[in-house]
Amino acid sequence: MSKPKDALLRKAYDFLAEMLSKKGSGRIVPSLDNEFNIRFREVEEFFGVDSETAVELLDDIASMELLVKEFYDKILLCPSCNSGCVRTRYLCPYCGSRSIVKHRIIEHFKCGTIDNEESFRRNGELVCPGCNVKLEDASQDYRVVGVWCECRSCGRSFDNPVVEHECVKCGSHFTFKDAVYRDVFVYSISDKVKKELKRKVGDLIRLKLVAEEMGFEAHIKMSLQGATGILHSFDLVAIKVVDSEEKFIAIDLVLADEVDERHVAAVFTKAYDTKPFKSIIIGVPKVSSEAKRLVEFYGITLIEAPNIDEAEEKLKSKLKAVLEELKSKSA
């Protein structure tokens, strides 16, 4: 995978968190633009990419098992220019003329008369030519038993015309044999992601904005690779480039009646392997005394706050201190 794509995929959870916060279903459904091209506009706008790259990103995120990819529809594309702006024409199978007329064959239930629809037409209404009864209800009075076509150019009759497509964009003519008939997919946020984010989606988005306002690049549920080769996911990773080197601040938000030593140990395991510049635990609304002692022993930065509003303010203060430390180290 290219480096630009890697940089975009850092934002995968940011995008998914935003989708979950905006729409509970977590479904990313395609739409058609004015030229009948498939568009995932939410993806394009969030990542700042074109329609083709948007689909590639969705497929990459699905390969990470963060999205579930399911068949949605088929779209007909021009084999010459890949445009979806295609119109269909019916041709005479004998002479290729477009000047054909389709006739419906109608059966009148009551008297059994079967004839062309034109024979039933009188002053805009359907009247049986056999018994002169007016036909009103398609399910009760009559049914269409078939169709046949007539070519105005050569005069021959046939059941099915030849189907031809024309690309409005480049003018190419083609049949189903040469057409590009592409699958279109819908993407849904996986249960794995929903479980990971749970009720923290809105809070993580708020904390991400705090970090960005402080001048950090920040990503929700970003993974850092440890010395063991294992990827460890943190609720939020804030990044600052200092002397051409990325410095990572790993932040975990723990929402519990009381944050205990088990939560701290889990964070320390990740931090010990990945060695971020700073590891921060935000405990809401309360942190146990045992957990506080363990945090101090492990050298992890602790933010204890009764609510997310206060957690935001305390995170600002901690990140400000981090910036000052980074500045002094680079001086």
Secondary structure, DSSP 8 states (H G I E B T S, - for coil): --HHHHHHHTTHHHHHHHHHHH-TT-EE--EE-TT--EE-HHHHHHHT--HHHHHHHHHHHHHTTSEEEEEEEEEEE-TTT--S-EEEEEE-TTT--S-EEEEEEEEETTT--EEEHHHHEETTEEE-TTT--EE--TTTTEEEEEEEEEETTT--EESS-EEEEEETTT--EE-TTT-EEEEEEEEEE-HHHHHHHGGGHHHHHHHHHHHHHTT-EEEEEEEEE-TTS-EEEEEEEEEEEETTEEEEEEEEEEEEEEE-HHHHHHHHHHHHHH--SEEEEEEEEEE-HHHHHHHHHHT-EEEE-SSHHHHHHHHHHHHHHHHHHHHHHH-
